[in-house]
Each structure stands twice: as C-alpha cells, then as structure tokens.
Amino acid sequence: MIYHLTIILLCQLAGEFLSQSLDLIVPGPVVGMIILLALFLSVPKIAAAIQPTALGLLSHLSLLFVPAGVGIVGHLDRLGSDGIPILIALGISTALAITVAALVFVGVNRLVGGGK
C-alpha cells in the first residue's frame, strides 16, 4: 500500500513540478492525474495493483471535506457579512461548470461518432 501511495504522490509531484516550471494554466494535480493515467495505460499491471489502494482512498473521501467544514465554521462572521456575494459566485460558477461539462460531453460525443 505504501508503494502504491508513493506512485500516486510521485505522479502528483511530477504534475505540480511540470505545471509550475512550464507555467501551465492547468493545476499540478490535474497534470499528475494525466501522468498517472498515461502510466496506467502503458503498464496495465500497475493500474491493477493500485486499484485496491485507490478504492480505499475513495471510501474515505468524506474525510477530505472536514477541513473545508472547519474553515466555514471558523469564518461564520465573514459568511454573514459577505454571504450574498458568495452565494451568487457559487451559483454562477456552478452553472458555468455544468454548462461547460455538458458542452464538452456533446463535443466529445460528436467526435467519437456517438451522435449517429
């Protein structure tokens, strides 16, 4: 398990390094996931070996939301004074994210011929 976590974290570190050094607009963890996907596609045995560790991480994903909840509780006074602008920003960004995801899905579906 430690070996598998090391591979995952090394891919994230490489992605962060590439993102920072090449001044990419894509965040380092995303570049790291692309590196990890390339590794999985090139060496399927690694993907099969890492799968139990990844599933274990995913089963405890809710723990990653605890710091965000603590941050919200720690800044409740600010949430009270700036709550409306924050809600508007969250609403607009959520709508934009859903719209972009739908447009990308439609575009990829057309590219692979799913619309026939």
Biopython code that builds the backbone (N, CA, C, O; Angstrom):
import numpy as np
from Bio.PDB.StructureBuilder import StructureBuilder

atoms = [
    (1, "MET", "N", (0.825, -1.189, 0.000)),
    (1, "MET", "CA", (0.000, 0.000, 0.000)),
    (1, "MET", "C", (0.871, 1.256, 0.000)),
    (1, "MET", "O", (0.553, 2.224, -0.692)),
    (2, "ILE", "N", (1.954, 1.256, 0.757)),
    (2, "ILE", "CA", (2.842, 2.411, 0.798)),
    (2, "ILE", "C", (3.457, 2.634, -0.583)),
    (2, "ILE", "O", (3.599, 3.774, -1.026)),
    (3, "TYR", "N", (3.817, 1.556, -1.254)),
    (3, "TYR", "CA", (4.379, 1.649, -2.598)),
    (3, "TYR", "C", (3.372, 2.287, -3.558)),
    (3, "TYR", "O", (3.734, 3.117, -4.391)),
    (4, "HIS", "N", (2.121, 1.891, -3.430)),
    (4, "HIS", "CA", (1.085, 2.423, -4.317)),
    (4, "HIS", "C", (0.807, 3.893, -4.031)),
    (4, "HIS", "O", (0.647, 4.689, -4.956)),
    (5, "LEU", "N", (0.752, 4.253, -2.762)),
    (5, "LEU", "CA", (0.577, 5.664, -2.404)),
    (5, "LEU", "C", (1.758, 6.498, -2.889)),
    (5, "LEU", "O", (1.588, 7.647, -3.297)),
    (6, "THR", "N", (2.946, 5.919, -2.843)),
    (6, "THR", "CA", (4.132, 6.621, -3.328)),
    (6, "THR", "C", (4.018, 6.906, -4.821)),
    (6, "THR", "O", (4.366, 7.998, -5.271)),
    (7, "ILE", "N", (3.539, 5.944, -5.584)),
    (7, "ILE", "CA", (3.364, 6.154, -7.025)),
    (7, "ILE", "C", (2.356, 7.272, -7.271)),
    (7, "ILE", "O", (2.591, 8.152, -8.099)),
    (8, "ILE", "N", (1.242, 7.238, -6.557)),
    (8, "ILE", "CA", (0.213, 8.271, -6.733)),
    (8, "ILE", "C", (0.778, 9.650, -6.390)),
    (8, "ILE", "O", (0.586, 10.608, -7.139)),
    (9, "LEU", "N", (1.468, 9.743, -5.265)),
    (9, "LEU", "CA", (2.011, 11.035, -4.841)),
    (9, "LEU", "C", (3.155, 11.502, -5.733)),
    (9, "LEU", "O", (3.310, 12.705, -5.943)),
    (10, "LEU", "N", (3.958, 10.582, -6.261)),
    (10, "LEU", "CA", (5.024, 10.974, -7.185)),
    (10, "LEU", "C", (4.445, 11.526, -8.489)),
    (10, "LEU", "O", (4.990, 12.464, -9.070)),
    (11, "CYS", "N", (3.343, 10.940, -8.939)),
    (11, "CYS", "CA", (2.682, 11.473, -10.143)),
    (11, "CYS", "C", (2.138, 12.872, -9.870)),
    (11, "CYS", "O", (2.228, 13.752, -10.726)),
    (12, "GLN", "N", (1.579, 13.079, -8.688)),
    (12, "GLN", "CA", (1.086, 14.408, -8.344)),
    (12, "GLN", "C", (2.254, 15.396, -8.237)),
    (12, "GLN", "O", (2.144, 16.536, -8.687)),
    (13, "LEU", "N", (3.355, 14.968, -7.650)),
    (13, "LEU", "CA", (4.529, 15.829, -7.533)),
    (13, "LEU", "C", (5.084, 16.184, -8.906)),
    (13, "LEU", "O", (5.444, 17.335, -9.153)),
    (14, "ALA", "N", (5.154, 15.198, -9.801)),
    (14, "ALA", "CA", (5.633, 15.467, -11.160)),
    (14, "ALA", "C", (4.692, 16.436, -11.870)),
    (14, "ALA", "O", (5.143, 17.335, -12.580)),
    (15, "GLY", "N", (3.398, 16.257, -11.681)),
    (15, "GLY", "CA", (2.435, 17.170, -12.286)),
    (15, "GLY", "C", (2.577, 18.583, -11.748)),
    (15, "GLY", "O", (2.507, 19.552, -12.503)),
    (16, "GLU", "N", (2.777, 18.698, -10.443)),
    (16, "GLU", "CA", (2.971, 20.015, -9.832)),
    (16, "GLU", "C", (4.250, 20.665, -10.359)),
    (16, "GLU", "O", (4.273, 21.858, -10.662)),
    (17, "PHE", "N", (5.302, 19.873, -10.462)),
    (17, "PHE", "CA", (6.565, 20.390, -10.984)),
    (17, "PHE", "C", (6.400, 20.885, -12.422)),
    (17, "PHE", "O", (6.847, 21.981, -12.761)),
    (18, "LEU", "N", (5.762, 20.078, -13.260)),
    (18, "LEU", "CA", (5.564, 20.473, -14.656)),
    (18, "LEU", "C", (4.675, 21.704, -14.767)),
    (18, "LEU", "O", (4.952, 22.611, -15.552)),
    (19, "SER", "N", (3.618, 21.731, -13.986)),
    (19, "SER", "CA", (2.700, 22.861, -14.021)),
    (19, "SER", "C", (3.396, 24.154, -13.616)),
    (19, "SER", "O", (3.204, 25.194, -14.246)),
    (20, "GLN", "N", (4.206, 24.084, -12.559)),
    (20, "GLN", "CA", (4.913, 25.274, -12.079)),
    (20, "GLN", "C", (6.045, 25.676, -13.017)),
    (20, "GLN", "O", (6.195, 26.856, -13.334)),
    (21, "SER", "N", (6.837, 24.713, -13.463)),
    (21, "SER", "CA", (8.011, 25.043, -14.270)),
    (21, "SER", "C", (7.644, 25.485, -15.686)),
    (21, "SER", "O", (8.337, 26.317, -16.271)),
    (22, "LEU", "N", (6.573, 24.942, -16.236)),
    (22, "LEU", "CA", (6.154, 25.326, -17.585)),
    (22, "LEU", "C", (5.101, 26.430, -17.577)),
    (22, "LEU", "O", (4.625, 26.852, -18.631)),
    (23, "ASP", "N", (4.738, 26.897, -16.379)),
    (23, "ASP", "CA", (3.751, 27.964, -16.207)),
    (23, "ASP", "C", (2.442, 27.623, -16.933)),
    (23, "ASP", "O", (1.893, 28.430, -17.684)),
    (24, "LEU", "N", (1.964, 26.399, -16.681)),
    (24, "LEU", "CA", (0.728, 25.928, -17.294)),
    (24, "LEU", "C", (-0.481, 26.518, -16.574)),
    (24, "LEU", "O", (-0.406, 26.862, -15.395)),
    (25, "ILE", "N", (-1.592, 26.630, -17.295)),
    (25, "ILE", "CA", (-2.816, 27.096, -16.652)),
    (25, "ILE", "C", (-3.552, 25.951, -15.973)),
    (25, "ILE", "O", (-4.484, 26.177, -15.202)),
    (26, "VAL", "N", (-3.138, 24.729, -16.257)),
    (26, "VAL", "CA", (-3.747, 23.538, -15.655)),
    (26, "VAL", "C", (-3.073, 23.291, -14.305)),
    (26, "VAL", "O", (-1.846, 23.318, -14.220)),
    (27, "PRO", "N", (-3.853, 23.050, -13.251)),
    (27, "PRO", "CA", (-3.249, 22.801, -11.933)),
    (27, "PRO", "C", (-2.381, 21.547, -11.923)),
    (27, "PRO", "O", (-2.615, 20.608, -12.684)),
    (28, "GLY", "N", (-1.383, 21.547, -11.055)),
    (28, "GLY", "CA", (-0.458, 20.421, -10.955)),
    (28, "GLY", "C", (-1.115, 19.084, -10.681)),
    (28, "GLY", "O", (-0.745, 18.097, -11.317)),
    (29, "PRO", "N", (-2.084, 18.997, -9.755)),
    (29, "PRO", "CA", (-2.723, 17.696, -9.528)),
    (29, "PRO", "C", (-3.436, 17.143, -10.771)),
    (29, "PRO", "O", (-3.504, 15.927, -10.955)),
    (30, "VAL", "N", (-3.961, 18.021, -11.615)),
    (30, "VAL", "CA", (-4.611, 17.555, -12.846)),
    (30, "VAL", "C", (-3.561, 16.988, -13.799)),
    (30, "VAL", "O", (-3.775, 15.943, -14.415)),
    (31, "VAL", "N", (-2.434, 17.675, -13.919)),
    (31, "VAL", "CA", (-1.341, 17.171, -14.753)),
    (31, "VAL", "C", (-0.849, 15.840, -14.181)),
    (31, "VAL", "O", (-0.536, 14.918, -14.933)),
    (32, "GLY", "N", (-0.782, 15.742, -12.851)),
    (32, "GLY", "CA", (-0.383, 14.495, -12.218)),
    (32, "GLY", "C", (-1.343, 13.354, -12.514)),
    (32, "GLY", "O", (-0.920, 12.214, -12.706)),
    (33, "MET", "N", (-2.646, 13.662, -12.550)),
    (33, "MET", "CA", (-3.626, 12.618, -12.895)),
    (33, "MET", "C", (-3.454, 12.173, -14.343)),
    (33, "MET", "O", (-3.638, 10.997, -14.656)),
    (34, "ILE", "N", (-3.103, 13.106, -15.228)),
    (34, "ILE", "CA", (-2.857, 12.739, -16.625)),
    (34, "ILE", "C", (-1.634, 11.841, -16.718)),
    (34, "ILE", "O", (-1.626, 10.869, -17.475)),
    (35, "ILE", "N", (-0.598, 12.167, -15.946)),
    (35, "ILE", "CA", (0.600, 11.323, -15.910)),
    (35, "ILE", "C", (0.243, 9.937, -15.377)),
    (35, "ILE", "O", (0.688, 8.928, -15.924)),
    (36, "LEU", "N", (-0.555, 9.886, -14.316)),
    (36, "LEU", "CA", (-0.966, 8.610, -13.740)),
    (36, "LEU", "C", (-1.796, 7.800, -14.738)),
    (36, "LEU", "O", (-1.628, 6.585, -14.845)),
    (37, "LEU", "N", (-2.690, 8.475, -15.467)),
    (37, "LEU", "CA", (-3.477, 7.778, -16.487)),
    (37, "LEU", "C", (-2.576, 7.218, -17.578)),
    (37, "LEU", "O", (-2.767, 6.084, -18.019)),
    (38, "ALA", "N", (-1.592, 8.005, -18.020)),
    (38, "ALA", "CA", (-0.651, 7.525, -19.032)),
    (38, "ALA", "C", (0.126, 6.316, -18.518)),
    (38, "ALA", "O", (0.377, 5.367, -19.261)),
    (39, "LEU", "N", (0.500, 6.359, -17.248)),
    (39, "LEU", "CA", (1.202, 5.224, -16.643)),
    (39, "LEU", "C", (0.303, 3.993, -16.622)),
    (39, "LEU", "O", (0.751, 2.891, -16.938)),
    (40, "PHE", "N", (-0.949, 4.172, -16.256)),
    (40, "PHE", "CA", (-1.900, 3.058, -16.223)),
    (40, "PHE", "C", (-2.118, 2.464, -17.611)),
    (40, "PHE", "O", (-2.196, 1.246, -17.767)),
    (41, "LEU", "N", (-2.216, 3.334, -18.619)),
    (41, "LEU", "CA", (-2.448, 2.841, -19.977)),
    (41, "LEU", "C", (-1.223, 2.130, -20.539)),
    (41, "LEU", "O", (-1.349, 1.175, -21.306)),
    (42, "SER", "N", (-0.041, 2.599, -20.155)),
    (42, "SER", "CA", (1.170, 1.979, -20.686)),
    (42, "SER", "C", (1.554, 0.702, -19.927)),
    (42, "SER", "O", (2.141, -0.212, -20.506)),
    (43, "VAL", "N", (1.223, 0.641, -18.637)),
    (43, "VAL", "CA", (1.542, -0.545, -17.828)),
    (43, "VAL", "C", (0.285, -0.945, -17.048)),
    (43, "VAL", "O", (0.117, -0.541, -15.897)),
    (44, "PRO", "N", (-0.597, -1.736, -17.666)),
    (44, "PRO", "CA", (-1.860, -2.100, -17.004)),
    (44, "PRO", "C", (-1.688, -2.831, -15.669)),
    (44, "PRO", "O", (-2.579, -2.774, -14.821)),
    (45, "LYS", "N", (-0.563, -3.515, -15.470)),
    (45, "LYS", "CA", (-0.339, -4.212, -14.198)),
    (45, "LYS", "C", (-0.284, -3.223, -13.031)),
    (45, "LYS", "O", (-0.712, -3.537, -11.920)),
    (46, "ILE", "N", (0.246, -2.028, -13.293)),
    (46, "ILE", "CA", (0.304, -1.011, -12.239)),
    (46, "ILE", "C", (-1.101, -0.561, -11.871)),
    (46, "ILE", "O", (-1.413, -0.377, -10.695)),
    (47, "ALA", "N", (-1.946, -0.384, -12.880)),
    (47, "ALA", "CA", (-3.333, 0.019, -12.608)),
    (47, "ALA", "C", (-4.036, -1.030, -11.754)),
    (47, "ALA", "O", (-4.748, -0.691, -10.808)),
    (48, "ALA", "N", (-3.840, -2.294, -12.085)),
    (48, "ALA", "CA", (-4.484, -3.364, -11.313)),
    (48, "ALA", "C", (-3.940, -3.418, -9.888)),
    (48, "ALA", "O", (-4.682, -3.711, -8.950)),
    (49, "ALA", "N", (-2.653, -3.138, -9.723)),
    (49, "ALA", "CA", (-2.054, -3.186, -8.388)),
    (49, "ALA", "C", (-2.508, -2.019, -7.521)),
    (49, "ALA", "O", (-2.703, -2.177, -6.316)),
    (50, "ILE", "N", (-2.676, -0.848, -8.130)),
    (50, "ILE", "CA", (-3.029, 0.353, -7.374)),
    (50, "ILE", "C", (-4.527, 0.428, -7.081)),
    (50, "ILE", "O", (-4.939, 1.168, -6.187)),
    (51, "GLN", "N", (-5.340, -0.318, -7.809)),
    (51, "GLN", "CA", (-6.797, -0.229, -7.660)),
    (51, "GLN", "C", (-7.291, -0.421, -6.226)),
    (51, "GLN", "O", (-8.124, 0.370, -5.786)),
    (52, "PRO", "N", (-6.832, -1.416, -5.473)),
    (52, "PRO", "CA", (-7.335, -1.548, -4.087)),
    (52, "PRO", "C", (-6.986, -0.339, -3.216)),
    (52, "PRO", "O", (-7.792, 0.088, -2.389)),
    (53, "THR", "N", (-5.801, 0.202, -3.401)),
    (53, "THR", "CA", (-5.411, 1.380, -2.627)),
    (53, "THR", "C", (-6.271, 2.578, -3.000)),
    (53, "THR", "O", (-6.711, 3.329, -2.129)),
    (54, "ALA", "N", (-6.511, 2.755, -4.299)),
    (54, "ALA", "CA", (-7.338, 3.865, -4.759)),
    (54, "ALA", "C", (-8.766, 3.733, -4.244)),
    (54, "ALA", "O", (-9.374, 4.725, -3.843)),
    (55, "LEU", "N", (-9.299, 2.526, -4.251)),
    (55, "LEU", "CA", (-10.653, 2.315, -3.730)),
    (55, "LEU", "C", (-10.709, 2.592, -2.232)),
    (55, "LEU", "O", (-11.708, 3.105, -1.728)),
    (56, "GLY", "N", (-9.638, 2.252, -1.523)),
    (56, "GLY", "CA", (-9.576, 2.564, -0.098)),
    (56, "GLY", "C", (-9.578, 4.062, 0.150)),
    (56, "GLY", "O", (-10.241, 4.543, 1.068)),
    (57, "LEU", "N", (-8.835, 4.801, -0.670)),
    (57, "LEU", "CA", (-8.835, 6.263, -0.555)),
    (57, "LEU", "C", (-10.211, 6.835, -0.856)),
    (57, "LEU", "O", (-10.687, 7.727, -0.154)),
    (58, "LEU", "N", (-10.842, 6.325, -1.890)),
    (58, "LEU", "CA", (-12.164, 6.824, -2.273)),
    (58, "LEU", "C", (-13.221, 6.528, -1.223)),
    (58, "LEU", "O", (-14.166, 7.299, -1.057)),
    (59, "SER", "N", (-13.068, 5.426, -0.518)),
    (59, "SER", "CA", (-14.065, 5.091, 0.504)),
    (59, "SER", "C", (-13.996, 6.042, 1.699)),
    (59, "SER", "O", (-14.957, 6.157, 2.459)),
    (60, "HIS", "N", (-12.867, 6.719, 1.862)),
    (60, "HIS", "CA", (-12.708, 7.678, 2.963)),
    (60, "HIS", "C", (-12.618, 9.113, 2.450)),
    (60, "HIS", "O", (-12.066, 9.983, 3.124)),
    (61, "LEU", "N", (-13.154, 9.354, 1.273)),
    (61, "LEU", "CA", (-13.081, 10.672, 0.653)),
    (61, "LEU", "C", (-13.788, 11.741, 1.473)),
    (61, "LEU", "O", (-13.413, 12.912, 1.420)),
    (62, "SER", "N", (-14.796, 11.353, 2.222)),
    (62, "SER", "CA", (-15.536, 12.335, 3.017)),
    (62, "SER", "C", (-14.652, 13.011, 4.065)),
    (62, "SER", "O", (-14.938, 14.133, 4.482)),
    (63, "LEU", "N", (-13.585, 12.341, 4.491)),
    (63, "LEU", "CA", (-12.668, 12.948, 5.462)),
    (63, "LEU", "C", (-11.978, 14.180, 4.898)),
    (63, "LEU", "O", (-11.561, 15.060, 5.652)),
    (64, "LEU", "N", (-11.856, 14.249, 3.577)),
    (64, "LEU", "CA", (-11.202, 15.403, 2.969)),
    (64, "LEU", "C", (-12.068, 16.654, 3.037)),
    (64, "LEU", "O", (-11.573, 17.762, 2.833)),
    (65, "PHE", "N", (-13.351, 16.486, 3.319)),
    (65, "PHE", "CA", (-14.237, 17.636, 3.411)),
    (65, "PHE", "C", (-14.264, 18.237, 4.810)),
    (65, "PHE", "O", (-14.813, 19.323, 4.998)),
    (66, "VAL", "N", (-13.689, 17.560, 5.791)),
    (66, "VAL", "CA", (-13.673, 18.072, 7.152)),
    (66, "VAL", "C", (-12.935, 19.411, 7.240)),
    (66, "VAL", "O", (-13.455, 20.328, 7.875)),
    (67, "PRO", "N", (-11.744, 19.576, 6.633)),
    (67, "PRO", "CA", (-11.084, 20.884, 6.710)),
    (67, "PRO", "C", (-11.916, 22.017, 6.105)),
    (67, "PRO", "O", (-11.891, 23.138, 6.612)),
    (68, "ALA", "N", (-12.640, 21.740, 5.044)),
    (68, "ALA", "CA", (-13.491, 22.776, 4.458)),
    (68, "ALA", "C", (-14.605, 23.161, 5.429)),
    (68, "ALA", "O", (-14.924, 24.342, 5.569)),
    (69, "GLY", "N", (-15.186, 22.190, 6.087)),
    (69, "GLY", "CA", (-16.231, 22.481, 7.075)),
    (69, "GLY", "C", (-15.699, 23.280, 8.251)),
    (69, "GLY", "O", (-16.367, 24.190, 8.742)),
    (70, "VAL", "N", (-14.505, 22.942, 8.701)),
    (70, "VAL", "CA", (-13.889, 23.695, 9.799)),
    (70, "VAL", "C", (-13.613, 25.128, 9.359)),
    (70, "VAL", "O", (-13.804, 26.063, 10.137)),
    (71, "GLY", "N", (-13.167, 25.306, 8.118)),
    (71, "GLY", "CA", (-12.922, 26.651, 7.598)),
    (71, "GLY", "C", (-14.186, 27.485, 7.537)),
    (71, "GLY", "O", (-14.161, 28.680, 7.834)),
    (72, "ILE", "N", (-15.285, 26.867, 7.157)),
    (72, "ILE", "CA", (-16.556, 27.597, 7.106)),
    (72, "ILE", "C", (-16.995, 28.001, 8.503)),
    (72, "ILE", "O", (-17.413, 29.138, 8.720)),
    (73, "VAL", "N", (-16.902, 27.082, 9.445)),
    (73, "VAL", "CA", (-17.289, 27.402, 10.820)),
    (73, "VAL", "C", (-16.363, 28.473, 11.399)),
    (73, "VAL", "O", (-16.810, 29.333, 12.157)),
    (74, "GLY", "N", (-15.100, 28.425, 11.051)),
    (74, "GLY", "CA", (-14.150, 29.414, 11.547)),
    (74, "GLY", "C", (-14.375, 30.813, 10.999)),
    (74, "GLY", "O", (-13.928, 31.793, 11.596)),
    (75, "HIS", "N", (-15.057, 30.914, 9.882)),
    (75, "HIS", "CA", (-15.302, 32.220, 9.252)),
    (75, "HIS", "C", (-16.790, 32.526, 9.132)),
    (75, "HIS", "O", (-17.213, 33.151, 8.159)),
    (76, "LEU", "N", (-17.579, 32.101, 10.091)),
    (76, "LEU", "CA", (-19.020, 32.348, 10.041)),
    (76, "LEU", "C", (-19.344, 33.841, 10.041)),
    (76, "LEU", "O", (-20.313, 34.261, 9.409)),
    (77, "ASP", "N", (-18.547, 34.639, 10.738)),
    (77, "ASP", "CA", (-18.806, 36.079, 10.747)),
    (77, "ASP", "C", (-18.644, 36.673, 9.347)),
    (77, "ASP", "O", (-19.424, 37.532, 8.937)),
    (78, "ARG", "N", (-17.655, 36.223, 8.638)),
    (78, "ARG", "CA", (-17.456, 36.704, 7.264)),
    (78, "ARG", "C", (-18.565, 36.187, 6.354)),
    (78, "ARG", "O", (-19.014, 36.895, 5.453)),
    (79, "LEU", "N", (-18.998, 34.972, 6.586)),
    (79, "LEU", "CA", (-20.091, 34.410, 5.797)),
    (79, "LEU", "C", (-21.355, 35.225, 6.003)),
    (79, "LEU", "O", (-22.145, 35.399, 5.075)),
    (80, "GLY", "N", (-21.550, 35.727, 7.216)),
    (80, "GLY", "CA", (-22.713, 36.561, 7.492)),
    (80, "GLY", "C", (-22.649, 37.892, 6.777)),
    (80, "GLY", "O", (-23.666, 38.377, 6.281)),
    (81, "SER", "N", (-21.462, 38.496, 6.713)),
    (81, "SER", "CA", (-21.347, 39.813, 6.075)),
    (81, "SER", "C", (-21.236, 39.722, 4.553)),
    (81, "SER", "O", (-21.708, 40.613, 3.846)),
    (82, "ASP", "N", (-20.620, 38.660, 4.044)),
    (82, "ASP", "CA", (-20.426, 38.517, 2.598)),
    (82, "ASP", "C", (-21.184, 37.319, 2.030)),
    (82, "ASP", "O", (-20.824, 36.805, 0.971)),
    (83, "GLY", "N", (-22.215, 36.879, 2.715)),
    (83, "GLY", "CA", (-22.929, 35.670, 2.308)),
    (83, "GLY", "C", (-23.597, 35.765, 0.954)),
    (83, "GLY", "O", (-23.524, 34.826, 0.162)),
    (84, "ILE", "N", (-24.248, 36.886, 0.675)),
    (84, "ILE", "CA", (-24.962, 37.026, -0.605)),
    (84, "ILE", "C", (-23.992, 36.999, -1.783)),
    (84, "ILE", "O", (-24.235, 36.243, -2.724)),
    (85, "PRO", "N", (-22.894, 37.788, -1.792)),
    (85, "PRO", "CA", (-21.957, 37.688, -2.906)),
    (85, "PRO", "C", (-21.334, 36.300, -3.063)),
    (85, "PRO", "O", (-21.086, 35.847, -4.180)),
    (86, "ILE", "N", (-21.083, 35.626, -1.932)),
    (86, "ILE", "CA", (-20.528, 34.274, -2.011)),
    (86, "ILE", "C", (-21.529, 33.325, -2.650)),
    (86, "ILE", "O", (-21.154, 32.516, -3.499)),
    (87, "LEU", "N", (-22.802, 33.409, -2.256)),
    (87, "LEU", "CA", (-23.831, 32.545, -2.853)),
    (87, "LEU", "C", (-24.004, 32.820, -4.338)),
    (87, "LEU", "O", (-24.177, 31.892, -5.128)),
    (88, "ILE", "N", (-23.959, 34.094, -4.723)),
    (88, "ILE", "CA", (-24.070, 34.441, -6.148)),
    (88, "ILE", "C", (-22.891, 33.860, -6.924)),
    (88, "ILE", "O", (-23.074, 33.270, -7.988)),
    (89, "ALA", "N", (-21.675, 34.028, -6.385)),
    (89, "ALA", "CA", (-20.488, 33.485, -7.053)),
    (89, "ALA", "C", (-20.559, 31.966, -7.161)),
    (89, "ALA", "O", (-20.207, 31.396, -8.194)),
    (90, "LEU", "N", (-21.018, 31.304, -6.085)),
    (90, "LEU", "CA", (-21.152, 29.848, -6.126)),
    (90, "LEU", "C", (-22.190, 29.416, -7.154)),
    (90, "LEU", "O", (-21.975, 28.454, -7.891)),
    (91, "GLY", "N", (-23.300, 30.116, -7.205)),
    (91, "GLY", "CA", (-24.345, 29.778, -8.172)),
    (91, "GLY", "C", (-23.882, 29.950, -9.609)),
    (91, "GLY", "O", (-24.101, 29.077, -10.449)),
    (92, "ILE", "N", (-23.239, 31.082, -9.889)),
    (92, "ILE", "CA", (-22.764, 31.337, -11.256)),
    (92, "ILE", "C", (-21.677, 30.338, -11.647)),
    (92, "ILE", "O", (-21.700, 29.798, -12.753)),
    (93, "SER", "N", (-20.723, 30.089, -10.742)),
    (93, "SER", "CA", (-19.643, 29.159, -11.081)),
    (93, "SER", "C", (-20.161, 27.735, -11.256)),
    (93, "SER", "O", (-19.662, 26.997, -12.105)),
    (94, "THR", "N", (-21.155, 27.340, -10.464)),
    (94, "THR", "CA", (-21.741, 26.012, -10.624)),
    (94, "THR", "C", (-22.460, 25.889, -11.959)),
    (94, "THR", "O", (-22.320, 24.884, -12.656)),
    (95, "ALA", "N", (-23.235, 26.919, -12.315)),
    (95, "ALA", "CA", (-23.941, 26.905, -13.600)),
    (95, "ALA", "C", (-22.953, 26.869, -14.767)),
    (95, "ALA", "O", (-23.170, 26.150, -15.743)),
    (96, "LEU", "N", (-21.875, 27.638, -14.669)),
    (96, "LEU", "CA", (-20.864, 27.626, -15.729)),
    (96, "LEU", "C", (-20.172, 26.270, -15.828)),
    (96, "LEU", "O", (-19.924, 25.779, -16.929)),
    (97, "ALA", "N", (-19.863, 25.667, -14.693)),
    (97, "ALA", "CA", (-19.210, 24.359, -14.708)),
    (97, "ALA", "C", (-20.109, 23.297, -15.337)),
    (97, "ALA", "O", (-19.641, 22.464, -16.112)),
    (98, "ILE", "N", (-21.387, 23.327, -15.005)),
    (98, "ILE", "CA", (-22.326, 22.360, -15.590)),
    (98, "ILE", "C", (-22.459, 22.594, -17.089)),
    (98, "ILE", "O", (-22.492, 21.642, -17.869)),
    (99, "THR", "N", (-22.535, 23.862, -17.493)),
    (99, "THR", "CA", (-22.661, 24.194, -18.913)),
    (99, "THR", "C", (-21.433, 23.740, -19.693)),
    (99, "THR", "O", (-21.561, 23.128, -20.754)),
    (100, "VAL", "N", (-20.251, 24.036, -19.173)),
    (100, "VAL", "CA", (-19.021, 23.635, -19.860)),
    (100, "VAL", "C", (-18.920, 22.118, -19.924)),
    (100, "VAL", "O", (-18.537, 21.571, -20.958)),
    (101, "ALA", "N", (-19.252, 21.432, -18.845)),
    (101, "ALA", "CA", (-19.200, 19.967, -18.849)),
    (101, "ALA", "C", (-20.162, 19.394, -19.886)),
    (101, "ALA", "O", (-19.821, 18.440, -20.586)),
    (102, "ALA", "N", (-21.350, 19.961, -19.990)),
    (102, "ALA", "CA", (-22.317, 19.479, -20.985)),
    (102, "ALA", "C", (-21.817, 19.735, -22.398)),
    (102, "ALA", "O", (-21.942, 18.869, -23.264)),
    (103, "LEU", "N", (-21.251, 20.912, -22.641)),
    (103, "LEU", "CA", (-20.732, 21.226, -23.977)),
    (103, "LEU", "C", (-19.551, 20.331, -24.348)),
    (103, "LEU", "O", (-19.432, 19.900, -25.495)),
    (104, "VAL", "N", (-18.685, 20.053, -23.386)),
    (104, "VAL", "CA", (-17.562, 19.152, -23.649)),
    (104, "VAL", "C", (-18.082, 17.750, -23.934)),
    (104, "VAL", "O", (-17.587, 17.077, -24.839)),
    (105, "PHE", "N", (-19.064, 17.309, -23.178)),
    (105, "PHE", "CA", (-19.642, 15.988, -23.419)),
    (105, "PHE", "C", (-20.223, 15.893, -24.822)),
    (105, "PHE", "O", (-19.992, 14.912, -25.528)),
    (106, "VAL", "N", (-20.977, 16.912, -25.227)),
    (106, "VAL", "CA", (-21.576, 16.910, -26.570)),
    (106, "VAL", "C", (-20.484, 16.905, -27.632)),
    (106, "VAL", "O", (-20.581, 16.184, -28.625)),
    (107, "GLY", "N", (-19.435, 17.717, -27.422)),
    (107, "GLY", "CA", (-18.346, 17.767, -28.394)),
    (107, "GLY", "C", (-17.614, 16.441, -28.523)),
    (107, "GLY", "O", (-17.332, 15.991, -29.634)),
    (108, "VAL", "N", (-17.306, 15.816, -27.398)),
    (108, "VAL", "CA", (-16.618, 14.529, -27.433)),
    (108, "VAL", "C", (-17.533, 13.466, -28.023)),
    (108, "VAL", "O", (-17.072, 12.597, -28.762)),
    (109, "ASN", "N", (-18.809, 13.523, -27.712)),
    (109, "ASN", "CA", (-19.757, 12.560, -28.272)),
    (109, "ASN", "C", (-19.802, 12.665, -29.790)),
    (109, "ASN", "O", (-19.881, 11.651, -30.484)),
    (110, "ARG", "N", (-19.752, 13.886, -30.305)),
    (110, "ARG", "CA", (-19.737, 14.074, -31.772)),
    (110, "ARG", "C", (-18.431, 13.569, -32.369)),
    (110, "ARG", "O", (-18.428, 12.984, -33.452)),
    (111, "LEU", "N", (-17.305, 13.796, -31.661)),
    (111, "LEU", "CA", (-16.019, 13.373, -32.180)),
    (111, "LEU", "C", (-15.907, 11.863, -32.288)),
    (111, "LEU", "O", (-15.323, 11.349, -33.242)),
    (112, "VAL", "N", (-16.464, 11.149, -31.316)),
    (112, "VAL", "CA", (-16.359, 9.693, -31.348)),
    (112, "VAL", "C", (-17.500, 9.049, -32.126)),
    (112, "VAL", "O", (-17.568, 7.824, -32.229)),
    (113, "GLY", "N", (-18.393, 9.866, -32.672)),
    (113, "GLY", "CA", (-19.450, 9.340, -33.514)),
    (113, "GLY", "C", (-20.647, 8.821, -32.757)),
    (113, "GLY", "O", (-21.396, 8.000, -33.287)),
    (114, "GLY", "N", (-20.852, 9.273, -31.531)),
    (114, "GLY", "CA", (-21.973, 8.792, -30.739)),
    (114, "GLY", "C", (-23.294, 9.411, -31.146)),
    (114, "GLY", "O", (-24.351, 8.914, -30.760)),
    (115, "GLY", "N", (-23.256, 10.494, -31.925)),
    (115, "GLY", "CA", (-24.486, 11.167, -32.305)),
    (115, "GLY", "C", (-25.156, 10.597, -33.532)),
    (115, "GLY", "O", (-26.167, 11.135, -33.983)),
    (116, "LYS", "N", (-24.618, 9.514, -34.091)),
    (116, "LYS", "CA", (-25.190, 8.943, -35.328)),
    (116, "LYS", "C", (-26.461, 8.185, -35.056)),
    (116, "LYS", "O", (-27.069, 7.645, -35.980)),
]
sb = StructureBuilder()
sb.init_structure("model")
sb.init_model(0)
sb.init_chain("A")
sb.init_seg("    ")
for serial, (resi, resn, name, xyz) in enumerate(atoms, 1):
    if name == "N":
        sb.init_residue(resn, " ", resi, " ")
    sb.init_atom(name, np.array(xyz, "f"), 0.0, 1.0, " ", f" {name:<3s}", serial, name[0])
structure = sb.get_structure()
